[in-house]
Amino acid sequence: MTETAQLIDTLKRLLKAQGMTYRDVARALDVSET
């Protein structure tokens, strides 16, 4: 697994553990989800 893939996998797991969605992250960063 590449370093980038590992980073994305870790981020996904952390978001899931916190009960957060991509929408939550997009709102927090004031960017579009898509």
SVG drawing of the C-alpha trace seen along z (x, -y; Angstrom):
<svg xmlns="http://www.w3.org/2000/svg" viewBox="-22 -28 26 30">
<polyline fill="none" stroke="black" stroke-width="0.4" points="0.0,0.0 1.4,-3.4 1.9,-6.2 -1.0,-8.1 -3.4,-5.1 -2.3,-4.5 -3.0,-8.2 -6.5,-8.1 -7.3,-4.8 -6.2,-6.2 -8.3,-9.4 -11.4,-7.3 -11.0,-5.2 -10.6,-8.2 -13.6,-9.9 -15.7,-6.8 -14.5,-6.5 -15.6,-10.0 -18.9,-9.5 -18.1,-12.2 -18.9,-12.3 -17.2,-13.9 -20.0,-16.5 -18.9,-17.4 -15.3,-17.8 -16.3,-19.9 -18.4,-22.2 -15.6,-22.6 -13.2,-23.5 -15.8,-25.7 -15.4,-23.8 -17.7,-21.8 -18.1,-18.1 -17.8,-17.2"/>
</svg>
